[in-house]
Every structure is written in C-alpha cells, then in structure tokens.
Amino acid sequence: MFKDNRKPAVAGKFYPALTNELKLVIKEYLEKADLKNNFDQNIKVLMVPHAAYCYSGLVAAHAYKQIIKKKVKTVFLIGNAHTSNFKGVAIDDSDFWETPLGNVVVDLDVIKRFENRCDYLRINREYHKFDHILEVQLPFLQVIFGSNFKIVPMLIGQIEHEQSYDFLELIKNEIGNDDLIIISSDMSHYPFYDDAYKIDLKTLELIKSKNVNGLMEHIIQIESEQIGNEETLLCSFDSVKLIMELAQALNWKGKILNYATSGDVNNMEKQQVVGYGALSFSKSVANNIDNELSARQKEILLQIAKKSVERFVQSGEVLNFDIFDDRLNKTEGAFVTLKKSGKLCGCIGNIVSNNKPLWQVVRDMAIEACSSDYRFEPIKKDELEEIEYEISVLSCPVQIKNWKEIELGKHGVIVEKEYNKGVFLPQVADETNWNLEEFLSHLCADKAGIEYDCYKNDSEVVLKIFTAQVFCDSLGIKK
C-alpha cells in the first residue's frame, strides 16, 4: 500500500503548472545555457539556485546542462529548510514526489539505511510539505533523465558541528558511482546589484576552492560591513559547507558554471536583488597520463615487445634499443599481455616504472611475460609466429576511500592488505562480464589471497585505481 505522495507545493508559482508549458520552458533554458567545455561525466555535486524559474531558471540550466549525458541512479537533494524550524536533518520517506511532469520515485532503500543511524536524523514528511527548495529541482531532472532516477530529499535545520561532521560521513559512505548530490541554495539577499556581484563572485571562488574557513571569514566580514540591504550570503550555508568538506575529503575539483542576479532579468529593479550561482564538484579520476600515445609511439612499443620476445626465446639475449622519443622515455608503468589463438599465455607488468623509461618497462615485461609467468609454460620457438601482443600503459595509481568510486572497464584496481597485494587491469571487467562486487571479490580472493569481501569494511584494506591506454598488434585501441 502506497503512502501519500508528496504533492507539488509551488507548481504555478515558481514554475509552470501545465505539463507542456513546463517542458517547453526548461528546454528553452537548456538550449540558451552555454556549455563552454565538454559534458562532465565525473560531476558528483551541483550547487543550483531555487528561485522562481523566471529569475534563476537560466542559471540553473547552466548546471543541469553539464549532466545531460551523465548516468544517474540516485540524486541526493539537500538544502537548508526554508519553511520549518527544527533541529537536525529531516528526510522525506514518501513513495513519490509529484510534479506536473509525473512522479519521481524516492529511494527508500537508502532512507532505510539512514534511518535510526543517529538521533539528529529524522523521518518527517511534514517539514517538506510546503518547502520549495528541493521541489523546484525536480522538473529539470525529469526533463533530462525522464523517470530513470530516484531521489533522497533531505532538509537541514539547526545542526551542531559534530552532527554536521557525522552527516558528512554518512553521505560520503553512501554516495555511489552513479549517484549525484544537488545542493539547493540562492546567494545574496537583498543588496544593491553591484554589491551582489562583488560579494557573490568572491563567495563562489571560496566555495570552488573548498576554503571553508575563508568562506566563514568572508561572511563575517560582509556582515560586519553592514552593506545596504544584505541579509544573507547563502541561504543554504550548512548544505554548501557540507559539500565543500565532502569535496575536500574526496579530492573533488570545483568549477563555477554561471552567475546572475534577479536584477539581470528584464532590467528589473536593481536596488534589491538576489544572487544565483551554479557550481559543480567533479571527482578526480586516475587519469594522469600526461600525453596520449600517438599511433607511431604505440607501433614502436609493440615492435619492442615483439622483437624482445622473439630474440629472448630464440637465444636468451636481451635486446637494447636506441629510443630518442621523449614520450617513450617517460617513467611510466606498463603491462604486456601475450595471447595465442585468443587465449592468454602470459601477462606481466609493473604498476610503477621504478624509474625506468616506458620503452624499457615494455621490453622487460614482455620478456617476463614470455618466460616467467608461473601460470603458463614459457613460450617456445615454434609458437612465436602465433603470439599476439597487447600493451597497457598505466596512469599513476590514486588511492580511493570508497569502493563505489570504481568504474568497471575504465579503472584498473589494486588491493593491498599488509603484505598481500593484487591487481586487475581495466579490461578484466569486459573480458569476464563481472559486476563490480564480483570484480572486487575475485581480485581480493584470487589475486591477493585475502577475504573476498574485505574491501567493503576492513580498515586495513587499501584500494587504488588507475587507467590504461590499451593497444594490440593490430593497433586497435581497446580502452
């Protein structure tokens, strides 16, 4: 039996109540929004305004346009309560939130995991009933994602410092790879037009740089100056502070997307304006190979691998090569994979180069793969013509705190616990069709010799991710 749906509180006031009109308005805003850079698949947080669309809709569109190609499973909607006064954090556990565009499913599985975790976090639909700040975000999400996402609506009331830190940890441990956080906040209320720009652009820079102390000092300084009509710099300050600290903890990178004020709309009154900012935080990905290898560089590395294997198998000699290409003399890790009739017959690599140039790492790993992979017999002379070569040039590994950050097929993974260590290259996921938990369980148990599920809750387990440029002797790029 369904609970009462959360009905729209501000349809027809903050945004159109008619379905077709609402769709048209949002699509027009998205079309007008500039996209100066490529769509960012790594965005984890958007800060978006929540005023009536006629005032802040275009600024909001600059945020939402960034994610129109992103896969999103659950959206954590967070903002400071505007219509209720309470202590702690209030979560709405309705089955759906309604808008003129249809119903949005609430992720009750996440809410159940949050429930009873702490005394300040409460389930209370009443606090959400008339508050607009989360509701106005839904039509944008519905136009972009249709019905293919769920939400966790959370309003912050009066919250203590320790509670805020604990709430941060809850979000950090729950946020998955396909999840998104939306912080709903307007900026300055209600200074002169020029004052708003001066104040808010500095506020945005401080948020972007994750400078929490600087932001608090900025707010105190502006309040002390008693700038005409200025009442607040951020109406969802606690929520913004939360994502700044989260971004700091997870090394996410901030980016300012857009800014405007109510005074920019149709030359409206500029004596008292509200500021609207859009900003994102994106996860840092192990993607640190400075320069993509050219086709010629890949061909050289494949020839080094092939000639090294053939000479070593035939005579035991280790070839030397005169390589003057700066890129191939960089110190980078690499794996060399050998296959015969499509079946693996050797794979050895170094995650890091140990100060060897890339070409030498490829040479040495090719020789190791053909002669010293304990899983296979050494390559014989009469097999050389059948050997296929694949090289994976690796980025520098980056430690992560949450296994859900791993993207199958994109990230290679290293697991470490004390003296045990295992590694899977990114292409293992595609070759096995494992899901993420299967991938990590096999990595832990089969490669590292540790408990299959220790990556989930063992504090001694270290996870690192990396990416790879993978190419084979046909120069077909696999990743």
C-alpha positions as CSV (number, residue, x, y, z in Angstrom):
1,M,0.0,0.0,0.0
2,F,1.4,3.4,-1.1
3,K,1.9,6.2,1.4
4,D,0.6,9.6,0.4
5,N,2.7,11.1,-2.4
6,R,4.3,14.4,-1.7
7,K,2.2,16.9,-3.8
8,P,3.8,19.9,-5.5
9,A,3.7,23.0,-3.3
10,V,4.8,25.7,-5.8
11,A,3.6,24.5,-9.2
12,G,2.0,27.5,-10.9
13,K,4.0,29.8,-8.7
14,F,7.7,29.1,-9.1
15,Y,7.3,27.2,-12.3
16,P,4.5,26.4,-14.8
17,A,1.8,24.0,-13.6
18,L,0.9,22.8,-17.1
19,T,3.0,19.9,-18.4
20,N,3.7,21.0,-21.9
21,E,4.5,24.6,-20.8
22,L,6.8,23.4,-18.1
23,K,8.7,21.1,-20.6
24,L,9.0,23.9,-23.1
25,V,10.3,26.4,-20.6
26,I,13.0,24.0,-19.3
27,K,14.1,23.0,-22.8
28,E,14.4,26.7,-23.8
29,Y,16.6,27.4,-20.7
30,L,18.8,24.4,-21.5
31,E,19.2,25.5,-25.1
32,K,20.2,29.0,-24.1
33,A,22.7,27.8,-21.5
34,D,26.3,28.0,-22.7
35,L,28.4,24.8,-22.5
36,K,31.9,26.1,-22.7
37,N,33.5,22.7,-22.0
38,N,32.6,19.1,-22.8
39,F,29.9,17.4,-20.8
40,D,31.5,16.3,-17.5
41,Q,30.8,12.6,-16.7
42,N,32.6,12.9,-13.4
43,I,30.4,15.5,-11.8
44,K,29.3,14.4,-8.3
45,V,27.8,17.7,-6.9
46,L,25.8,20.6,-8.4
47,M,25.0,23.7,-6.4
48,V,21.8,25.1,-8.0
49,P,19.6,28.1,-7.2
50,H,15.9,27.6,-6.2
51,A,14.1,30.8,-7.0
52,A,11.2,31.1,-9.4
53,Y,12.3,30.0,-12.9
54,C,11.8,33.4,-14.4
55,Y,14.6,34.7,-12.1
56,S,17.0,31.8,-11.7
57,G,16.0,29.2,-14.4
58,L,18.8,30.1,-16.8
59,V,21.5,29.9,-14.1
60,A,20.1,26.5,-13.0
61,A,20.1,25.4,-16.7
62,H,23.9,26.0,-16.8
63,A,24.3,23.5,-14.1
64,Y,21.9,20.9,-15.4
65,K,23.2,21.1,-18.9
66,Q,26.5,19.7,-17.6
67,I,24.9,16.4,-16.8
68,I,22.5,15.7,-19.7
69,K,24.8,12.8,-20.9
70,K,25.5,11.5,-17.4
71,K,24.1,8.2,-16.0
72,V,22.4,8.9,-12.6
73,K,20.9,6.4,-10.3
74,T,20.0,8.3,-7.1
75,V,20.0,12.1,-6.6
76,F,20.6,13.3,-3.0
77,L,18.7,16.6,-2.8
78,I,20.0,18.7,0.1
79,G,19.2,22.2,1.3
80,N,18.5,24.3,4.4
81,A,14.8,24.3,5.4
82,H,13.0,27.5,4.4
83,T,9.5,26.9,5.8
84,S,10.1,25.0,9.0
85,N,12.2,25.4,12.1
86,F,13.6,22.2,13.6
87,K,16.8,20.6,14.8
88,G,18.8,18.1,12.8
89,V,18.1,16.7,9.3
90,A,14.7,15.8,8.0
91,I,14.2,13.1,5.4
92,D,11.0,12.7,3.4
93,D,10.0,9.0,3.0
94,S,7.1,9.4,0.7
95,D,6.9,6.8,-2.1
96,F,6.9,9.5,-4.8
97,W,7.2,13.3,-5.2
98,E,4.8,14.6,-7.8
99,T,5.4,17.4,-10.3
100,P,3.4,18.3,-13.4
101,L,5.8,16.0,-15.3
102,G,4.9,13.0,-13.3
103,N,6.1,11.1,-10.3
104,V,9.7,10.8,-9.0
105,V,10.5,7.7,-7.0
106,V,12.0,8.2,-3.6
107,D,14.9,5.8,-2.9
108,L,13.5,4.1,0.2
109,D,16.4,1.7,0.4
110,V,18.9,4.5,1.0
111,I,16.5,6.0,3.6
112,K,16.2,2.7,5.4
113,R,20.0,2.6,5.7
114,F,20.0,6.2,7.1
115,E,17.1,5.6,9.5
116,N,18.0,5.1,13.2
117,R,21.6,5.8,12.4
118,C,21.7,8.9,14.7
119,D,19.3,10.9,16.8
120,Y,19.5,14.1,14.8
121,L,18.4,12.4,11.5
122,R,14.7,12.0,11.4
123,I,12.0,10.9,9.0
124,N,9.5,13.7,8.7
125,R,7.4,14.5,5.7
126,E,5.7,17.5,7.2
127,Y,8.8,19.6,7.1
128,H,9.0,19.0,3.4
129,K,5.3,19.6,2.7
130,F,5.4,23.3,1.8
131,D,9.2,23.8,1.2
132,H,10.0,24.7,-2.4
133,I,13.8,24.5,-2.5
134,L,14.1,20.8,-3.4
135,E,10.9,20.6,-5.4
136,V,12.0,23.2,-8.0
137,Q,15.0,21.0,-8.9
138,L,12.8,18.0,-10.0
139,P,11.4,19.2,-13.3
140,F,14.9,19.9,-14.6
141,L,15.9,16.4,-13.6
142,Q,12.8,14.9,-15.1
143,V,13.4,16.6,-18.5
144,I,16.9,15.3,-18.6
145,F,16.5,11.8,-17.1
146,G,12.8,11.0,-17.5
147,S,11.9,8.5,-14.8
148,N,15.3,6.8,-14.7
149,F,16.4,8.1,-11.3
150,K,15.4,8.2,-7.7
151,I,15.7,10.9,-5.0
152,V,16.6,11.2,-1.4
153,P,15.1,14.5,-0.2
154,M,16.9,16.0,2.9
155,L,16.3,19.3,4.6
156,I,18.8,20.6,7.1
157,G,17.5,22.5,10.2
158,Q,19.6,23.6,13.1
159,I,22.6,21.4,13.2
160,E,25.6,21.2,15.6
161,H,29.1,20.9,14.4
162,E,29.6,17.3,15.4
163,Q,26.3,16.4,13.8
164,S,27.3,18.0,10.6
165,Y,30.6,16.1,10.6
166,D,28.7,12.8,11.2
167,F,26.2,13.6,8.5
168,L,29.2,14.2,6.1
169,E,30.5,10.7,6.9
170,L,27.0,9.2,6.2
171,I,26.9,10.8,2.8
172,K,30.5,10.0,2.0
173,N,29.9,6.3,2.7
174,E,26.7,6.1,0.8
175,I,27.4,8.1,-2.4
176,G,27.9,5.6,-5.2
177,N,29.5,5.9,-8.6
178,D,26.2,6.7,-10.4
179,D,24.8,9.0,-7.6
180,L,24.6,12.8,-7.7
181,I,24.3,15.4,-4.9
182,I,22.3,18.6,-5.6
183,I,22.7,21.4,-3.1
184,S,19.8,23.9,-3.4
185,S,20.9,27.4,-2.5
186,D,20.5,31.0,-3.5
187,M,23.2,33.6,-2.7
188,S,23.0,37.2,-1.6
189,H,19.6,38.6,-0.3
190,Y,18.9,41.7,-1.0
191,P,21.8,44.0,-1.6
192,F,22.3,46.5,-4.5
193,Y,23.0,45.0,-7.9
194,D,26.7,45.9,-7.9
195,D,27.3,44.8,-4.3
196,A,25.7,41.4,-5.1
197,Y,28.2,40.8,-7.9
198,K,31.2,41.8,-5.8
199,I,30.1,39.7,-2.8
200,D,28.8,36.6,-4.6
201,L,31.7,36.2,-7.1
202,K,34.1,36.0,-4.1
203,T,31.7,33.6,-2.4
204,L,31.7,31.3,-5.4
205,E,35.5,31.4,-5.6
206,L,35.8,30.4,-2.0
207,I,33.3,27.5,-2.5
208,K,35.1,26.4,-5.6
209,S,38.4,26.3,-3.8
210,K,36.8,24.4,-0.8
211,N,38.1,27.1,1.6
212,V,35.6,26.7,4.4
213,N,37.4,28.9,6.9
214,G,37.8,31.6,4.2
215,L,34.1,31.4,3.4
216,M,33.1,31.8,7.1
217,E,35.5,34.8,7.4
218,H,34.1,36.3,4.2
219,I,30.5,36.0,5.6
220,I,31.5,37.6,8.9
221,Q,33.4,40.4,7.2
222,I,30.4,41.3,4.9
223,E,28.0,41.2,7.9
224,S,30.3,43.5,9.8
225,E,30.3,46.0,7.0
226,Q,26.5,46.2,7.0
227,I,26.3,46.6,3.3
228,G,22.9,48.1,2.3
229,N,20.0,45.6,2.4
230,E,22.3,42.5,2.6
231,E,20.6,39.9,4.8
232,T,22.4,36.6,4.0
233,L,25.2,35.4,1.6
234,L,24.0,31.8,1.3
235,C,20.5,30.7,2.4
236,S,21.7,27.0,2.5
237,F,25.0,27.7,4.2
238,D,25.1,24.4,6.1
239,S,24.4,22.5,3.0
240,V,27.1,24.3,1.0
241,K,29.6,23.8,3.8
242,L,28.8,20.1,3.8
243,I,29.7,19.6,0.2
244,M,32.8,21.8,0.4
245,E,34.0,19.5,3.2
246,L,33.0,16.4,1.3
247,A,34.8,17.6,-1.8
248,Q,37.9,18.3,0.3
249,A,37.8,14.8,1.8
250,L,37.4,13.1,-1.6
251,N,39.6,15.4,-3.6
252,W,36.8,16.6,-5.9
253,K,37.5,19.6,-8.1
254,G,35.3,22.7,-8.1
255,K,34.1,24.7,-11.1
256,I,32.0,27.8,-11.3
257,L,29.4,27.4,-14.0
258,N,27.3,30.6,-14.0
259,Y,26.2,33.6,-12.0
260,A,23.4,36.2,-12.3
261,T,21.0,38.2,-10.2
262,S,17.3,38.9,-10.3
263,G,18.4,42.4,-11.5
264,D,19.6,40.8,-14.7
265,V,16.1,39.7,-15.7
266,N,14.3,42.2,-18.0
267,N,16.1,45.2,-16.4
268,M,14.2,44.7,-13.2
269,E,14.7,46.7,-10.1
270,K,18.4,46.7,-9.1
271,Q,18.1,48.3,-5.7
272,Q,17.4,45.0,-4.0
273,V,18.5,41.8,-5.8
274,V,19.0,38.1,-5.1
275,G,22.1,36.4,-6.4
276,Y,22.0,33.0,-8.2
277,G,25.1,30.8,-8.6
278,A,25.7,27.5,-10.3
279,L,28.8,25.4,-9.4
280,S,30.0,21.8,-9.7
281,F,32.4,19.5,-8.0
282,S,33.8,16.6,-10.0
283,K,35.7,13.6,-8.8
284,S,39.3,13.3,-9.6
285,V,39.9,10.2,-11.7
286,A,43.2,8.3,-12.1
287,N,43.7,9.7,-15.5
288,N,47.2,11.1,-15.2
289,I,49.0,10.0,-18.3
290,D,50.0,13.5,-19.5
291,N,50.1,12.8,-23.2
292,E,48.1,10.3,-25.2
293,L,50.4,8.0,-27.1
294,S,50.4,8.6,-30.8
295,A,49.8,5.7,-33.3
296,R,53.5,5.8,-34.1
297,Q,54.6,5.6,-30.5
298,K,52.2,2.6,-29.9
299,E,53.7,0.9,-33.0
300,I,57.2,1.4,-31.6
301,L,56.3,-0.1,-28.3
302,L,54.6,-3.1,-29.9
303,Q,57.7,-3.7,-32.1
304,I,59.9,-3.5,-28.9
305,A,57.7,-6.1,-27.2
306,K,57.6,-8.4,-30.3
307,K,61.4,-8.2,-31.1
308,S,62.3,-8.6,-27.4
309,V,60.2,-11.8,-27.0
310,E,61.5,-13.3,-30.3
311,R,65.2,-12.7,-29.5
312,F,64.9,-13.9,-25.9
313,V,63.1,-17.1,-26.8
314,Q,65.5,-17.8,-29.7
315,S,68.8,-17.0,-27.9
316,G,68.2,-15.8,-24.4
317,E,69.5,-12.4,-25.4
318,V,68.1,-9.1,-24.1
319,L,68.0,-6.5,-26.8
320,N,68.8,-2.9,-26.4
321,F,67.0,-0.1,-28.3
322,D,68.0,3.4,-29.1
323,I,64.9,5.4,-28.3
324,F,65.0,9.2,-28.6
325,D,61.3,9.9,-28.3
326,D,60.7,11.9,-25.1
327,R,57.3,10.4,-24.6
328,L,58.7,6.8,-24.7
329,N,61.4,7.8,-22.3
330,K,59.0,9.0,-19.6
331,T,58.9,6.9,-16.4
332,E,55.5,5.1,-16.5
333,G,54.2,1.6,-15.6
334,A,53.1,-0.9,-18.2
335,F,51.8,-4.4,-18.6
336,V,52.5,-6.7,-21.5
337,T,49.9,-9.4,-22.3
338,L,50.6,-12.3,-24.7
339,K,47.9,-14.4,-26.3
340,K,47.9,-17.4,-28.5
341,S,44.7,-18.1,-30.6
342,G,43.0,-15.5,-28.5
343,K,43.9,-17.3,-25.2
344,L,46.1,-15.8,-22.5
345,C,49.5,-17.3,-22.4
346,G,51.4,-14.7,-20.4
347,C,50.8,-11.3,-18.6
348,I,53.4,-9.5,-16.5
349,G,53.7,-5.8,-15.6
350,N,54.8,-3.1,-13.3
351,I,52.3,-0.7,-11.9
352,V,55.1,1.9,-11.5
353,S,58.2,2.1,-13.6
354,N,60.8,2.1,-10.8
355,N,62.5,5.0,-12.7
356,K,62.8,3.0,-15.9
357,P,61.8,4.7,-19.2
358,L,58.5,3.4,-20.6
359,W,60.1,1.6,-23.6
360,Q,62.4,-0.4,-21.2
361,V,59.5,-1.3,-18.9
362,V,57.7,-2.7,-22.0
363,R,60.8,-4.6,-23.1
364,D,61.4,-6.2,-19.7
365,M,57.7,-7.0,-19.1
366,A,57.5,-8.7,-22.5
367,I,60.4,-10.9,-21.6
368,E,58.9,-11.7,-18.2
369,A,55.6,-12.5,-19.8
370,C,57.0,-15.0,-22.3
371,S,59.3,-16.7,-19.8
372,S,58.3,-16.2,-16.1
373,D,54.5,-16.1,-15.8
374,Y,54.1,-19.0,-13.3
375,R,50.6,-19.8,-14.7
376,F,51.9,-20.8,-18.1
377,E,54.7,-22.7,-19.8
378,P,57.4,-20.5,-21.3
379,I,56.8,-19.6,-24.9
380,K,58.6,-21.9,-27.4
381,K,60.3,-21.1,-30.6
382,D,57.7,-22.8,-32.7
383,E,54.9,-20.7,-31.1
384,L,56.4,-17.3,-31.9
385,E,54.5,-16.7,-35.1
386,E,51.2,-17.3,-33.3
387,I,51.7,-14.8,-30.4
388,E,49.5,-11.8,-30.2
389,Y,50.8,-8.7,-28.3
390,E,48.8,-6.3,-26.1
391,I,50.3,-3.4,-24.1
392,S,48.7,-1.4,-21.3
393,V,50.4,1.9,-20.4
394,L,49.2,2.9,-16.9
395,S,48.5,6.1,-15.2
396,C,49.8,6.7,-11.7
397,P,47.6,4.9,-9.1
398,V,45.4,7.0,-6.9
399,Q,44.1,5.8,-3.5
400,I,40.3,5.9,-3.1
401,K,38.2,5.8,0.1
402,N,35.1,4.2,-1.2
403,W,35.0,1.1,-3.5
404,K,31.8,2.5,-5.2
405,E,34.0,5.1,-6.9
406,I,35.4,2.4,-9.2
407,E,34.1,2.4,-12.8
408,L,34.1,-1.0,-14.4
409,G,36.0,-1.1,-17.7
410,K,37.6,2.2,-17.0
411,H,39.6,1.7,-13.8
412,G,42.2,-0.9,-13.1
413,V,42.3,-1.7,-9.4
414,I,45.0,-2.5,-6.9
415,V,44.1,-4.0,-3.5
416,E,46.6,-4.1,-0.6
417,K,46.4,-5.5,2.9
418,E,49.6,-5.8,4.9
419,Y,51.9,-7.9,2.6
420,N,49.2,-9.1,0.3
421,K,48.6,-7.4,-3.0
422,G,46.6,-8.0,-6.1
423,V,45.9,-6.1,-9.3
424,F,43.3,-6.3,-12.2
425,L,43.7,-4.3,-15.4
426,P,40.6,-2.3,-16.6
427,Q,40.0,-4.8,-19.4
428,V,39.4,-7.7,-17.0
429,A,35.9,-6.4,-16.4
430,D,35.0,-6.5,-20.0
431,E,36.6,-9.9,-20.5
432,T,34.7,-11.5,-17.6
433,N,31.4,-9.6,-17.5
434,W,31.6,-9.5,-13.7
435,N,29.7,-6.8,-11.9
436,L,31.6,-4.5,-9.5
437,E,31.3,-6.7,-6.4
438,E,32.3,-9.8,-8.3
439,F,35.2,-8.0,-9.8
440,L,36.5,-6.9,-6.4
441,S,35.8,-10.2,-4.7
442,H,37.8,-12.1,-7.3
443,L,40.6,-9.5,-7.0
444,C,40.7,-9.9,-3.2
445,A,40.4,-13.7,-3.0
446,D,42.1,-14.9,-6.3
447,K,44.8,-12.3,-6.8
448,A,45.6,-11.0,-3.3
449,G,44.7,-14.1,-1.2
450,I,42.6,-12.2,1.3
451,E,38.9,-12.3,2.3
452,Y,36.6,-11.9,-0.7
453,D,34.5,-9.1,0.8
454,C,37.2,-7.3,2.9
455,Y,37.2,-4.3,0.5
456,K,33.8,-3.3,2.0
457,N,34.6,-2.9,5.7
458,D,38.2,-3.8,6.5
459,S,40.0,-0.6,7.6
460,E,43.4,-2.2,6.8
461,V,42.5,-2.7,3.1
462,V,43.8,-0.1,0.7
463,L,42.2,0.4,-2.8
464,K,43.9,2.2,-5.6
465,I,42.7,2.9,-9.1
466,F,44.4,3.7,-12.4
467,T,43.5,4.0,-16.0
468,A,45.3,2.4,-19.0
469,Q,45.9,3.1,-22.7
470,V,45.5,-0.4,-24.1
471,F,46.5,-1.3,-27.6
472,C,47.4,-4.5,-29.5
473,D,49.5,-5.5,-32.5
474,S,46.7,-4.5,-34.9
475,L,46.8,-1.1,-33.3
476,G,43.1,-1.5,-32.4
477,I,42.5,0.8,-29.3
478,K,40.6,-1.1,-26.7
479,K,40.2,1.5,-24.0
